[in-house]
Amino acid sequence: MWDQYKKTFRGMQAMILLVCVCLYLATQVVAVAAVFFVAMQVSAVLGAVWAYRLRRKIDAAPFNATAVTGLKRR
């Protein structure tokens, strides 16, 4: 999971900072920006956990055409 989080860390943190700064400049309320900051940080970690889980499922699943297309050969 941490490998996935490390891959997206810089871009995600830059986007979170940009959104929070823009939100603060628009509202001039620190509490609103802080709530968004915490929510986005938690979402970034949960997204990395989810991506790791999906990657493990994809890597573990055997490839076959029936599973991908849902069609059986005649």
C-alpha positions as CSV (number, residue, x, y, z in Angstrom):
1,M,0.0,0.0,0.0
2,W,2.8,2.4,0.8
3,D,4.3,1.9,-2.6
4,Q,1.1,3.1,-4.2
5,Y,0.9,6.0,-1.8
6,K,4.6,7.0,-2.5
7,K,3.9,6.9,-6.3
8,T,1.2,9.6,-6.0
9,F,2.4,11.5,-3.0
10,R,3.9,14.6,-4.6
11,G,1.1,15.2,-7.1
12,M,-1.6,14.5,-4.5
13,Q,0.0,16.8,-1.9
14,A,0.4,19.6,-4.4
15,M,-3.3,19.3,-5.4
16,I,-4.4,19.2,-1.8
17,L,-2.4,22.3,-1.0
18,L,-3.7,24.1,-4.1
19,V,-7.3,23.4,-3.3
20,C,-6.9,24.4,0.3
21,V,-5.2,27.6,-0.5
22,C,-7.8,28.5,-3.1
23,L,-10.6,27.6,-0.7
24,Y,-9.0,29.8,2.0
25,L,-8.6,32.7,-0.4
26,A,-12.3,32.3,-1.5
27,T,-13.8,32.1,2.0
28,Q,-11.2,33.7,4.3
29,V,-12.1,31.0,6.9
30,V,-9.3,28.9,8.2
31,A,-11.6,26.3,9.7
32,V,-13.2,25.5,6.3
33,A,-9.8,25.1,4.7
34,A,-8.6,22.9,7.6
35,V,-11.6,20.6,7.3
36,F,-11.0,20.2,3.6
37,F,-7.3,19.5,4.2
38,V,-8.0,16.8,6.7
39,A,-10.7,15.2,4.5
40,M,-8.5,15.2,1.5
41,Q,-5.6,13.7,3.4
42,V,-7.8,10.9,4.7
43,S,-9.2,10.4,1.2
44,A,-5.6,10.2,-0.2
45,V,-4.7,7.4,2.2
46,L,-8.0,5.5,1.6
47,G,-7.5,5.9,-2.2
48,A,-4.1,4.3,-1.9
49,V,-5.5,1.4,0.2
50,W,-8.2,0.9,-2.4
51,A,-5.7,1.0,-5.3
52,Y,-3.5,-1.5,-3.6
53,R,-6.4,-3.9,-3.0
54,L,-7.5,-3.6,-6.7
55,R,-3.9,-4.2,-7.8
56,R,-3.6,-7.4,-5.7
57,K,-6.9,-8.6,-7.1
58,I,-5.9,-8.0,-10.7
59,D,-2.5,-9.6,-10.2
60,A,-4.0,-12.7,-8.5
61,A,-6.8,-13.3,-11.1
62,P,-5.9,-15.6,-14.0
63,F,-6.5,-14.2,-17.4
64,N,-9.1,-15.9,-19.6
65,A,-11.2,-14.5,-22.4
66,T,-14.5,-15.7,-20.8
67,A,-13.9,-13.7,-17.6
68,V,-13.0,-10.6,-19.6
69,T,-15.7,-10.6,-22.2
70,G,-18.4,-12.8,-20.6
71,L,-18.7,-14.8,-23.9
72,K,-18.2,-18.5,-24.3
73,R,-16.7,-20.0,-27.4
74,R,-18.9,-22.5,-29.3
